[in-house]
Amino acid sequence: MAHVHKAVPEPKALLRAWMPFKELIGVTSVHTEEDYARAQATIEVLLDEIGDNENHPLTDVLGYLADQVVVYEEERCPIPEAEPREVLRFLMDQHGLKQDDLADCAPQSRISDILNGRRDISKETAKKLARRFNVSVALFL
């Protein structure tokens, strides 16, 4: 049985779709502090809209922008690769926090499940943690 592939779009068709998207979103790649701030602000808006709905049509846009932010951050201040729960553990240690201290981000039991690898960090919790620690939400996703 042969695979049926969708035709690859012509570059002119891509350009017709890309330019309005790029103009609307304001940033499609992050090269400056201004791009970074714009991308972070857009990510915040998308997180508010998407919440924990993994099937939301804007999830791909969120992922794309988060990837651009990560590339920028890695170029500016490389952080060793770590699982999101290890990043959380590190930040908690750095700030001298216990699980109960993060009640404004998630219940203690959920923080415990995250730290013990029984649960992933939801987008909503990632957003709250990013605000709490003043870091990119991408570290928790």
C-alpha positions in Angstrom: 0.0 0.0 0.0 1.6 3.3 -1.1 1.7 6.3 1.2 -0.3 9.2 0.0 1.7 12.4 0.8 0.1 15.8 0.8 1.7 18.0 -1.8 4.4 20.3 -0.5 3.2 23.8 -0.8 4.9 26.2 -3.3 7.1 28.8 -1.8 4.8 31.6 -3.0 1.9 30.0 -1.1 4.0 29.7 2.0 4.9 33.3 1.8 1.3 34.4 1.4 0.5 32.5 4.6 3.7 33.4 6.5 3.8 37.1 6.1 0.3 37.9 7.6 1.1 35.4 10.5 4.5 37.1 11.1 2.9 40.5 11.0 0.1 39.5 13.4 2.3 37.7 16.0 5.1 40.3 15.8 7.9 37.9 16.5 8.7 34.6 14.8 12.3 34.2 15.8 14.1 35.6 18.9 17.4 37.4 18.2 17.2 40.5 20.5 15.9 41.4 24.0 13.0 43.1 22.4 12.1 39.9 20.4 12.5 37.9 23.7 10.2 40.2 25.6 7.6 40.1 22.8 7.8 36.3 22.6 7.4 35.9 26.4 4.4 38.2 26.4 2.8 36.3 23.5 3.5 33.0 25.3 1.7 34.3 28.4 -1.3 35.3 26.3 -1.3 31.9 24.6 -1.0 30.1 28.0 -4.0 32.0 29.3 -6.0 31.0 26.2 -4.9 27.4 26.0 -4.8 26.5 29.7 -4.4 22.7 29.9 -6.2 21.9 26.7 -3.5 19.9 24.8 -5.8 19.8 21.7 -6.2 23.6 21.4 -5.5 24.7 17.9 -3.0 27.3 19.2 -0.9 24.7 21.0 1.5 24.4 18.0 2.0 28.2 18.0 2.8 28.1 21.7 5.3 25.3 21.1 6.9 27.1 18.2 7.4 30.3 20.2 8.6 28.4 23.3 11.2 26.7 21.1 12.4 30.0 19.8 12.7 31.4 23.4 14.7 28.3 24.4 17.1 28.7 21.5 17.7 32.3 22.5 18.1 31.5 26.2 20.6 28.7 25.4 22.6 31.1 23.3 22.6 33.8 25.9 22.9 31.8 29.1 23.2 28.1 28.5 21.5 25.9 31.1 22.4 22.3 31.3 19.7 20.0 30.0 17.4 18.9 32.8 13.9 17.5 33.2 11.3 20.1 34.1 10.9 18.5 37.6 14.7 18.8 38.1 14.6 22.4 37.2 11.8 22.9 39.7 13.8 21.0 42.4 16.9 23.2 41.6 14.9 26.4 41.9 13.2 25.3 45.1 16.7 24.5 46.6 18.1 27.9 45.4 15.2 29.8 47.0 15.1 27.6 50.2 11.5 26.6 49.5 9.5 23.5 50.5 6.6 22.0 48.6 4.1 23.8 50.9 5.7 27.1 49.9 4.4 26.7 46.3 0.8 26.5 47.3 0.2 29.6 45.1 1.3 27.5 42.1 -0.2 24.0 42.9 -1.3 21.9 45.8 1.5 20.3 47.8 0.4 16.9 46.7 0.7 17.9 43.1 4.2 19.4 43.6 5.2 16.1 45.3 3.9 14.1 42.4 5.8 16.3 40.0 9.0 16.1 41.9 8.7 12.3 42.2 8.1 11.9 38.5 4.5 10.7 39.0 3.0 13.7 37.1 4.1 16.1 34.4 3.9 19.8 34.9 0.7 21.1 33.3 0.8 24.3 31.2 -1.2 26.2 33.9 1.2 25.1 36.7 4.2 25.8 34.4 2.9 29.4 33.9 2.5 29.9 37.7 6.0 28.5 38.4 7.5 30.7 35.7 6.0 33.8 37.3 6.9 32.7 40.8 10.6 32.1 39.9 10.8 34.8 37.2 12.0 32.4 34.5 10.8 31.2 31.1 7.8 29.0 31.1 9.7 26.8 28.6 11.9 25.5 31.4 8.9 23.7 32.8 7.4 22.4 29.5 
